[in-house]
Amino acid sequence: MSATATGAATAGAIRTVIVGATGRMGTQMLRLLPEFPSLKLVGAVASERSAAAGKHAAVPVTAVPVTISAALPPLLEGADLVIDFSSASAAAAHVAACSGARVALLLGTSGLPPELEAPLAAAAELIPVLVAPNTSPGVTLLLELVRQAAQALPRGYDIEIIEAHHRDKLDAPSGTALALGAAAAAGRGSTLDAAAVYTRRGHGAPRQAGQIGFAVMRGGDVVGEHEVCFLGDGERLLLSHSATDRSVFARGALLAGQWLAGKAAGRYAMRDVFISGYR
């Protein structure tokens, strides 16, 4: 147990466990690990149903091969940091395990349930926790721009969010789209729960002032596209981000994990890493 509530990280390498090691993000992070010599892989976790369980993690260069495990808790005694991109259904157990072992946690899993907020708040009293709907530097900046635009533009501008992802993505709208909606709502002094409209069909009532609409596309191998539209009378402001390579998220996650390890207990966000952390 090495990531403590006072934020004193182990001197030298940051002993890192990657959860979801055989998924899209996990495989990218393993591939990019040699770019981050301060991160030492000491554990890799995949679903017990994975054919990779019991095999060595596919790291291009590693001094000691790491076997892929189906369980996180046994790996935590010798860890400083957990980066989790696994499944929403496993998130509560992983939060509890990291909290109990006093290990810093970066949680990038999509589709987290609202009831996880209370366990996350409790964990943040004991360990540094960073929940990231998106780990790219560009999206982190986009969130800030959306909040500022929503705050600055007249309330007569309607806000619509369009997102597209690959055919296998399970959650909709994406966590990034929801974060963009929350940023827009915050810019207007509202909340996403109060403003969001997720479906439109038929001949219902006209669009209501203050609503934030969502449109979702799923298909092909789209890595991730998001556009926030501010629609006024006579003009449109479009703020967008397009990812063409999943490595941008993996590299951002590793940078954020490197930044998080050793921080004081608390709740952090990607803006702390890329906007506040590296000034």
C-alpha positions, 0 to 999 in steps of 0.5 A: 500500500503506497498511495497514502492519504497524505500523498507521499508516493513511493520514491522512484517508479510508480507501481501500476496496475492496469484493469481492463488490460485486454480491452481497447484502452488496456491494450493501447496503454500496455503498448505505450507504457515504454514511453512512461519509464516512471510507470512500472507495471506490477499487475494487469487485470482482465475479466475471468472470462478472458482467454488472456487470463493467466498469460503474460501482458503484452508489453513491448519492453518489460524487465519482468513479465506480468501475468494477467489476473482475473482479480484486482485485490491480490495485486494492490499490496504492492501498488501505488496506482490503479488505472481502470478501464474495465466495466461499469458493473465492476467499478464499485468493487474496484473502488472499494478495493483501492480505497481499502488498500489506500491505492490511487485510482484513475477510473476511466470506465464508461457508463458509470451508474449514478449510485457510484457517486457515494462510494467515490466520495467516500473513497476520495476521503482516503485516496486520490481518485480521478474519474475521467469520462475522457482522457484526451487533452483536447476533450479536456480543453473542449469541456472548458470552452463549452462551459465558457461559451454557455456562460457567455452566450445569450440564453436564446442560443439553443444547445445540441450535442451530437456524438458518434462512436464505433458499433460496439460501444455499449453506453449512449450517450457517451460519457464524454457527451454527458460531460459536455452537457454537464459543462454547458448546463453548469455554464448556465447555472443549471444541471444536466438532469434539469436540462437534458433531452435524450430522445425526440420523436413524433409531433410533441411540443416545440423545443423548450428554452434551456434544453440541452439535446443529444443525438447519438450515432453508432457504427463502423469503427469510429473512435470518437466524435463530439460536436456541441452546437450553439444555435442562435438566430442568424448564426451557429457556433460549433465546438467539436473534437474528433479522435482518429486514434485511440492512442490519444486516450491511452497516452492521456490516461497514462499521463494522468495516472503519473500525475495522480500517484502520490497526490493527497486524498481527494477527488480530481478531474482531467482539468486538474491534470492538463489545465491546472496541473501543468501550468 
